[in-house]
């Protein structure tokens, strides 16, 4: 079992920055690929980006060059640095863990990011 807790959401003005954190507990963190997803009101959940246990990253086209995912395996944490935020980035952001061999999947409960002036 893996428990995921997101934090760092809030209200930010367009053009601003936020850093989301996802704290993981309960298993060997480095064996999990970690992903950030978001779900805006009335829309489907979508991938923001992900990072393998070895640190390789992948991003959605809509956030490339603005968002950066990183992880600290010693702290069992993954981060999402969001810069140049736009109103369309408003969503609940979720952390996801996938065991790289067993493909067992876990989700956090999400943290709300609102980009508005």
C-alpha positions in Angstrom: 0.0 0.0 0.0 1.1 3.5 -0.8 -0.5 6.6 0.7 -0.1 9.9 -1.3 -0.8 13.3 0.1 -0.7 16.4 -2.1 -0.1 19.9 -0.8 0.8 23.4 -2.0 -2.3 24.3 -3.9 -4.0 27.7 -3.6 -5.0 30.9 -5.4 -2.4 32.5 -7.7 -2.6 35.3 -10.2 -1.9 34.7 -13.9 1.8 34.6 -14.5 2.5 33.5 -11.0 4.1 30.3 -9.7 3.2 27.5 -7.3 5.1 24.4 -6.2 3.0 21.3 -5.4 4.3 18.5 -3.3 3.3 14.9 -3.0 4.4 13.0 0.0 4.4 9.2 -0.3 4.5 6.6 2.4 4.1 2.9 2.8 6.5 1.4 0.2 9.8 1.6 -1.6 9.3 5.0 -3.3 12.1 4.6 -5.9 10.2 1.6 -7.5 7.3 3.8 -8.4 6.8 6.0 -11.4 5.1 9.2 -10.2 2.7 11.3 -12.2 0.8 14.6 -11.8 -2.7 14.8 -13.3 -5.3 17.5 -13.2 -9.0 17.8 -13.6 -10.7 21.0 -14.4 -14.5 21.5 -13.7 -16.5 19.7 -16.3 -13.5 18.1 -17.9 -11.8 14.7 -17.8 -8.7 14.1 -15.7 -5.6 14.6 -17.8 -1.9 13.9 -17.5 0.3 16.9 -16.7 3.5 15.0 -16.6 5.3 12.1 -15.0 8.7 10.9 -13.8 10.2 7.5 -13.6 12.0 6.0 -10.6 15.2 6.9 -12.5 14.2 10.5 -13.1 13.1 10.5 -16.7 10.3 13.0 -17.3 7.5 13.5 -19.7 5.1 16.4 -20.0 1.9 17.3 -21.7 2.3 19.8 -24.5 0.2 22.3 -22.7 2.7 22.7 -19.9 6.0 22.1 -21.6 8.5 24.8 -20.7 6.3 26.1 -17.8 6.1 23.1 -15.5 8.8 20.9 -14.0 8.5 17.6 -12.2 11.2 16.4 -9.8 11.5 13.8 -7.1 13.5 13.2 -4.0 13.6 9.5 -3.4 15.3 10.0 0.0 12.3 12.1 1.1 9.7 10.0 -0.6 8.4 13.1 -2.4 7.6 14.3 -5.8 7.2 17.9 -6.8 5.5 20.0 -9.5 7.0 23.4 -10.1 4.5 25.5 -12.0 5.5 28.8 -13.6 3.8 31.3 -15.8 0.5 30.0 -14.7 -2.6 30.6 -16.8 -6.3 30.6 -15.9 -6.7 27.4 -17.9 -4.3 25.7 -15.5 -7.1 26.0 -12.8 -7.9 22.4 -11.7 -7.6 19.9 -8.9 -4.1 18.4 -9.2 -3.6 14.8 -8.3 -0.5 12.7 -7.6 -0.4 9.2 -9.0 2.0 6.3 -8.2 2.5 3.3 -10.4 4.8 0.4 -9.4 7.1 0.1 -12.4 6.9 -3.8 -12.4 3.6 -4.7 -10.8 1.8 -1.7 -12.3 -0.1 -1.3 -9.0 -1.6 2.2 -9.0 -2.4 4.6 -6.2 -3.9 8.1 -6.2 -3.8 11.0 -3.8 -6.9 13.0 -3.0 -5.8 16.1 -4.9 -5.1 19.8 -4.2 -6.9 22.7 -5.8 -5.0 25.2 -7.9 -6.9 28.4 -8.9 -5.4 30.8 -11.3 -7.3 34.1 -11.3 -6.8 37.8 -10.9 
